Amino acid sequence: MGLPERGSGGPEAGQSGFLYVLGQRDFRLIWFAQLAAQLADKFLMFSLIILAYRLAGGSTPVAITLLAYTVPAVVIAPLAGVFADRQDRKLIMVVTNFARAALVTLIPLASLVPTLHGEFLHLLVITFLFSAVGQLFSPAEAAAIPTVVSRESLITANSMVLMTMVLTLVVGGALAPVVSRIDIYAPYWWAVGLFAVAGVLIWLARIPKTEDRDDSDQDRHPFHQLAIELKEGADALRGSAMLLLSFYGLSLAVLVMFMMFTLAPAYVTQVVGIEAQDSYIILVPATVGALVSALVLGQAGRNLNRARLLVGGLLATGLTLLLMAAVPSAMRDVHQLREGARYVGAVFSLLLGLEFGVLLIPSLTYLMENTEDSVRGRIFALLFMVVNGVTAIPVLLAAALSDFFGINRVIAVLGLLLAGTGLAMARYATRAFGAGAGPARAL
């Protein structure tokens, strides 16, 4: 069973753009729900950092809290994909949003219990459970989007998903400390309300159910059946070189962005030569670049060849990272150019943000377009497992690697990794798609 043929003919065929996609009631409801849920998630993530430090009084508990936030994403995501392919995706999204709201409520309520006041362990338990429940939501949502918009509109829909990710990260990161100043537990009540709103919006949306599966496997042991279904998802991914490389490129794009956010203080200090608190000089242009890329691709990306976008994005990102590692550092050694190093670093960061969108949006769209509905949840669950796994790397290893090898070398190795992936993908893209492949079919 492939994608629904909503875009293959009739009044929707050939139509795209932000206004058209937002005009689709069901996608509009899902997107506003995603906006509310992701903002709640970012509120919670940044607020947990503040609260963990307040309760335990150290950086180690903060790192442990972030691990409790990340580990379920790596461990539970594949199981969540199987669940999303077997059960009603709408019901999964509604229940998980309300369940997350209920779990977040426990954090401020726990402060009212005398035996838990000032304790840290209960925060870890709630964080772990919250993250575990959230893993059921993400693959169900990603698998549902292609069923409510036409094929031609997928790249626009994914551009909006990227904008939501970037905007909620910025807004959540900026507002969580401000709201926490009013009351350390105030952000959690905000998150509860946002998750509840997201649950109601999903409940109002019309999301097609997955087809009933063959019940001939009922006699198998549940763990045996689970292993078979996980293998089906992995086999579907391995069966196409372009799917596998798109998956790999998408994971690398997220890794690069999170690495840059994590390494920004060290980068501006060691390479650019300014204070760590001025890391906004790198982060703000990257954020702006990602938003601009999402806006341009969302409006006009349907008419562009996605194979060239993805291959070009990988090569350009690799080159930008190599220049980012070398040029500002070289400028610092020349007295007359030292002051301009920060501006050159900002320009490279802007390019990196633009290239991040070019990597992420076509890759995500290709995965949605070219995966069967019956296994799509499992493939996206594997993606989220890898993505969350690589975002844990910056938290745990990036600082140590940059201290040991040097920040320039870490960034340069990332650049070589992406450029090499681009060259490999160019070979497979040329083999898989002829020169006449249209933009809607080519990656």
PyMOL commands that set and color helices and strands:
alter all, ss='L'
color gray80, all
select helices_A, chain A and resi 5-7+10-12+18-22+25-56+59-75+77-86+89-110+121-147+151-182+186-204+215-217+222-238+241-272+276-278+280-303+306-332+335-369+373-405+407-432
alter helices_A, ss='H'
color red, helices_A
deselect
rebuild
show_as cartoon
